[in-house]
Amino acid sequence: MPAPQEFLNYIDANANSFIQRLSDAVAIPSISGDWAHRNDVLAMADWLNGQLQQLGVETQLSDLGRHSMDGHDLPLPPAILGRIGNDANKKTVLIYGHFDVQPANKSDGWDTEPFTLVIDEKTGRLIGRGSSDDKGPILGWLNVLQYHHENKVPLPVNLVFCFEGMEESGSEGLDELVERESKKGGYFDGVDCVCISDNYWLNTRTPALTYGLRGLSYYKVTVSGPARDLHSGVFGRTVHEPMTDLIALLNTLVGPDGNILVPGVDEMVPPADEEEKAIYAKLDYSISDIEQSAGAAIALSSDKVAVLMGRMREPSLSIHGIEGAFSGAGAKTVIPAKVSGKFSIRLVPPQTPALVDPLVIEHLEKEFAKLNTKNTLKIENLHGGKPWVADHRHWNYEAAKRATRAVYNQDPDLTREGGSIPVTLTFAESLGVNVCLLPMGRGDDGAHSTNEKLDRSNFIEGSKLLGSYLYEIADIAK
């Protein structure tokens, strides 16, 4: 049963007011990773909670406790739990989203003020921090609710909401909430499936459904030696230098071809069969798309399937930076006393941080021993998350496929993504139900970058998609 034409017409007719609501949301700088903006995150929670209540959703703010950030003891933003509908004859769909955003300053290279939504009439882009990640998608659900509330039209399913304000900072406190509320009698008890709109199309042309996400293990490796920074003219070639040792260690982690050199990590993942490879071959994506996104012709291979599997279904290891090293202007000739390298491994099933960590630690310790250095080594896992893969043949995905065809008149790409949304796996494991990632934005939205945007067409058509998805679930459930 496709969504009523009246619903689709309503979304079109109210597009400008929906964009104004997005502008109001973007104006709240709800940066979870900056303690100085914690009150803004709390204000965003209050604003969103009020919006939901105005649209007929019964809500409660769930206290997640406190935490320490940069030496400050802070309240965690409350999770917003909401419910509308309690019809035993209808499916119950849990909707997740987050209302916090990444840091942004115009001095970072933005062409506009990050927290003022700018409408580019020529391109249709809605430019502002959080427009695509994840305020636009959250408000897409509110747009759906508004039609049903104003026109007194019953929703085709029961809806349960879980919106949080710490996703960009590790979702602190959320796993415990989900696990607790998923138990019998909990807030999420009785949920039949989960839908998350916090990801993106693979490109700018083709809508997508995402059925897998890579996990993450993030490491910090510190090499220490002298009691203080030293003058290279006095101490060069007289002492073991921490920077030299660290560079040697980092060079043993990954090859220029992307192969992970830590024994056992790549080998843990079984190869793809021909059926799986065919999924990647069908995707509307090319080597030129990859290189256009990267801004240079630097793809590891000319084989589209190999490169896409490298992004989606194989692990990767990336070196992110070095702390304690000289990085300023000029020609400082210091020997740093202590340096730390940071790198991460994106994980895929059956890998988990618990399985990969021992391999990484053993490898680094062995390679460090080979250096015969008098410096000391410290290895830390700063954070991690498990990978997730869902059954894309499940009725939850079939409903999303039907909705995509109804709104966009084309089949969606089936994708696994390289990024991580740890709560996805938490919902899947705690509730024991299928989780579908149904993106609103395009692959060029620049969610964590400067000039983040959401195309007007994606916001409006995406709102239709979310509503249509609910109607298709109701139809499948008959």
N, C-alpha and C positions, 0 to 999 in steps of 0.2 A: 504494500500500500504506500504509494508515494505521498510526500507531504502535500497538504491541501494547497491549491493555487492561491487561496487567500493568504496563506502564510508567506508564500514567496513574494506576493505583491506587497505585503505589509513590510517586509524587510527592505524592498526597494524604496518604498514610499517614505520610510523613516531613516534612510541612510544618513542624512545630514545630522539628525539628532544622535544617532549612534556614534558618529565620528566626534561629535561634541563631548559625549560621555568618555570616549577614549582620550580626548584632550584633557579632560578633568583628571583622569587617572594618571596620565603621563606626567602631569604637573606636580604630582606628589613624588619627591625623590626618595623612594623607598629602597635605599641601598643597604642590604643586610650586612655587607662585609665591612662597613665603616661604622664604628661605634657612635660617631657624632651624628649619624642619621637614624639612630634607633627609634627616636620619637617619630620620624617620618614613616618608618615601617609600621609602627603602631597606629599612626594616623591613617595609613592606607588600609589596614585591617578594619578600622572603624568605618571608613568610607565604603568599603566593599560590603561589609556586614549590613550597613544601612541600605545599600542598593538591593541586596538580596531580600531583605525584609519587605521593602516597598513592592517587590514583585511576588509576594505571597509565600516566600520560603521561610519556614521555621528554622531559626538558626541558634547556635550557641557558640560562644568563644571558649575554646579549650586551652587552659593554661598549660604551657609546656615547661614551665620552670625558668631557671636562670642559667647563665653561662658567663664565662670570662672571655673578653676580647681585648687584646692590646692593653692588658692590665686593668681593664674596667669590668666591674661586675654589672651585668645587664640583664633585664628581663627578656626572655625569648618572646618573639611575637606570637600571639595566640593563633592556633589553627582555627579556621572558621569551619564548623560543621553545620550542614544544612540539609533539610529534607522537605520535599513537596510531593504529596501523593502517598497513599498507603493502601492501594488496591491489590488485594491478594491475587487477582486475576491478571495483573500486569507484571511484566518484567521490571526489576529494579536495577537501575544503572548508576554506578558510582562515577562521579566526575571529579577528576583531580586537576589542580592548577596551582601556580604560585604567583604571589603578588609582589615579591621583591625583585630587584633588578641589579644589574652590574653597575659598578661605579662609572661615572661619565662627567667630564668637564669639557667645555668648549676648547680649552687649551690642549686637549688630547689630539685635536685635529678635526673636530666637528665643524661642519659648515654652518650649523645653526645651533641655537641653544638646546642642549640635550633634553631638558625637561619642559620645553615648550613644543607642543605638537605643531609641526609645520606641514601644511598641505601644499604639495607641489602640483599645481593645477595641470602643468604640462605633462608630467609623467604619471600622475595619480598616486604618487607615493605619500604616505603618512609617516613623516620622519620624526623620531623621538625615542628616547631610551625607554624600553619596555613595550613599545608599540607591537613588536612581534613576539617578544620573549618576556613575559607571558601574559601581559595585560590585554592585548588584542584578543587572543583566544578565549580568555576568561570572559571578556565582555561579549564575545560571540554567543556564549551560553546565556548571558543576561538578555541579549537581543531576542533569543528564542523564547525565554521566559516572558518577556514583555508582551509579545504577541498573544500568548495564551492568557496572560493575566488581564490585559486590557479588553480582550474580546470574550473573556469568560469561556474559553475553549479548554476542555480538560487535556492535560498532557497525555500522550499515548503510552507513557511508561511512568513508573515512579522514579524520582531522581533523588540521589543522595550526593552531597557535595563535600569535598575536603580540599580547602584552599589553605596554603601555608605561606609564611613570609621568610623562610630561611633556605630556600632551595639553592640559591646561588652561594650559600655558605655551608653546604653540607647537610641541609635539612635536619639540623640538630633537634632532637626530641621527637621527630615525626615517626621514626620506625617503632618506637615504644608505643606511641598513640595508636598507630595502625594495628599493631599486634594485639593491643589491649581491646580495642573496639571491634576487632574481627571475631572475638570469642562470642559464644552463645549469649544472647541478651545485650551484646554491645551495639554501638551505633551503626556499625556496618553489617551486622548480622542480617542475613537474607539477601544480600547483594548478589545479583546474577552475573554481572560482568562489569568491567571497568573501562572507561574511555579517558585517554589523556591527550590533550592537544598542546604539546610542548616541544614540537619538533618541526621539520620543514620538508618541503618537496625536495627531491634530488636535484631538480633544475628549476627553470623559470616557466616551464611549459606544461608539465604533466603532474596532476595531483598524485599523491602517494599514500600508501598505508605502510606503517613501519611495524615489523613483527619481531625485531631483535635489536638489542643494544649491547655494545661492548661494556665490560666492567673496567675497573681501574685499580692499579696499585701504584702509588706515588711515593717515590723514595728520595731521601736526602742522605748523601754520602759526604762525610766530613773528614778531611785529613788535616792533622795538627802537628806542629813541630816546634819552632822556636817560641820563646815566651813573648815575643813582640815582633812586629814587622822589622825587617832588616834591610840594610843598604846593599844592593846587589854588587856595587863596586868593592865593598869590603868583604862580603860573605859569599859572593857568587863562586861556585865550585869548591866551596869549603864546607858546606852543610847540605843535608838532604832538604830539598825544597818541596813544601806541600803542594804547590801548584803543579810541579812536574809530575809528582806521584798521582795527583787527581786526574790530570789529562791522560796519563797512561791507563788509569782504571777505566775512565769513560770510553776510551778507545777500544775496550774489550767487550762492550755491550751490544753494539749494533754495527752492521756493515753498511757500506754505501748503497748496497742493493736493497736495504731494508730488512735483510735477514737478521733475526735475533741471535746473538752469539752466546747467550747464556745457555749452557747445555740443558736440554730437557724442556725448554719453554715452547719453542716451535713444535717440537716432536709430540707434545701433549695433545695437539689438535688433529683429529683425523682428517684426511683429505676430502674434498667435496666430490660427490658422485655426479654423473652426467645430468641427472634430473635437476640437481641443485645448480649446476653451472648454467643450465638453460634459463633459470630465473634471471641470472645476471646478464645473460646475452640479450634478453628481451627488454631490459631497462632502457628507457629513453635518456641515455647518457653516453657521452663519447669522451675520448681522450682530449679533444679540444675543449669540452666543457670543463674537464678537470683543470686543464692548464689555464683556461680563462679565469676560473675561480682563484687559482694560485697566483695569477698575474705574470706567469712566465712559463715557457715551454720546458718544464722540468719533470714531467711524469716519469716514473720508474720504468715504464714499459709502454709499448705501443699496443699491447694486448688489453683491450677494454675489460674483458672478463677477469684477467689477472689483477688489474689495477682496482677494479671494483671489489673483488674479494679481499684485496689487501686493505680496503677501507672498511669493509663490513663484517667479514666472517673469519678473518685471520688476526692474530695478535700483532701489535706493533709496539716498538720501543722508541721513545723520543727523548732527546736530551734538551732540557729547557733552559738551563742557565747555571751560572757560577756566582755564588755569594762570597764576598770577602776579597775579590780580585779588583785590581785597579781598572776602572772603566771610564774615567773622566777625560777631559781634554788635556793636551800636552803630552809629555814623555816622562812620566813618573817612573823611577827605576827601583821600585820597592820589591822586596821578596815578602809576600804575605805570610803571616804567621799561621793563619788558619783559613782554609777555603772549603766551601761546600758546593758540591754539584747536585743538581736536582734533575731527576728523570722519572718517567712514568712508563708503565706497560699497560696498554689497552688489552683487556682480557676477553676471550670468547669461550663458550662452553667447550670442554668441561673444566676450563681453568677457573680458579678462584684465588683470591689473595692468599688464603691459607695454604694452597698447593704451590703457588709460585714463589712466595716469600723465601722458603728454605733454599730453593734453587738459586735465587738471586744472592742471598747472603753467602752461601757456600762458594759461589763463583767469585764474588768480590773478595772474600777472604783469601781464596787460593791465589788470585791474581795479585793481590797486595803482597802476599808472602813472597811471590816471585821477584818483587822489586828489591828485596833485601834492604829496605829502608828502615831508618830509626824513627820515622814519623809514626803517628798513631792513627788508627782508622775507627770511625764510628758510622754505623749504618742504621738509618731510621726509616720506618714506613710511616709516612705522615697521614695518609688515609687511603681507603680502598673501598671498592664496591664490586659485587658479583655481576657477571653478565646475565643477560636475559634473552630468551627466545620463546615465542608463542606459536601456537598452531594457527597459521593463516587460513586454514580451511574451516575454522570454527564459525558458528552462526553469527558471532559478534563481528567477525571480519566480513562475512557475507553481507551483513546489513550495511557495513561501511562501504563495501564495493558497490552495492546497489545504489546507495545514496550518492556516491561519486559519479556513477553513470547518469543518474537522474539530473544532477546539478551541472556537471561539466561535459556530459555527453561523451565520455571516454572512460576506458578502464584505468584504474590507478596502477602506478608502479608499485610493486611489492619490494620493500627495501628493508635491509638491516642497516643500522646506523653505527658510525664509529664513536659517537659520543656516549655519555653515561647519564642515566636518570635513575639512580639507585632505588628510589621509592617504587619504581615500576615492579621490580622483583619482589619488594616487600609486600605490595598488594597481591601479586600473583601467589606468593607462598603463603601469606597469612590467610587470604580468603579462599584460596584454592579455585579461583575462577580465571577465565580468559581476560587478558588485558590487551586492548587495541590502542595503538598510537595513531591518531587521526589528525594530521597536521593542517593548519590553516595557512601558514606562511610559505614563501618561496625560498629556494636555495640561496638566493643572493640577498637575503634580508639583513645580514650582518649583525646577528643577535648580540654578540659580545664585542662588537667593533664600533668604530666611529660611524656616525650617520645611520644608525639602525633605523630600519623602515619596515612598514607593512603596506603592501599595495592596497589601494582602496578596493579594487575588485576582489582581492583575496579576503578582505575583511567582510565585505558584503556577501559575496558568493560563499565564503567560508561559513558565515552565519546560517545561510540556507543549508549548507552541507550538514552542519551540526544538528539542525532541526530535522532534516530529512533522515539522518541516521537514526534518530529516535523513532520516527514513524516506521522505518524499515525493520527495526527490532520488534516493534509491536506486531508487524505483519508476519515476521518469521515465527514469532511466539505462538501464533494461532494454532 
